[in-house]
């Protein structure tokens, strides 16, 4: 009988949500934005918690690693490019200048859906992990 009580106390079902789980969710969502290493700390907290299943941990780790950081990078640096100007002419004739610009990066029609996905997936993952903790018995 004492063994059954000890086993019940040590089982994940009887454990309650704590600071570790709350920090894990927050760092998985915002850790990459504020401190790049923060997202990795969130993953460690997620995997060392006994309150989530392996499936929950895989979802929290693999659905858009970095949290909101990839979306922020896309918004901050969507298009890169350079421009050059060259002029030619003589002292007796007009000077002709030509400007050349090159644009590289992703087109806006591709950036917008990627930003939406980059914001929606980490938020949905945080909501899912929170929901999984709240529906635990005990």
Beta strands, then each sheet from edge to edge (+ up, - down):
strand 1: 79-88
strand 2: 96-105
sheet 1: 1+ 2-
end
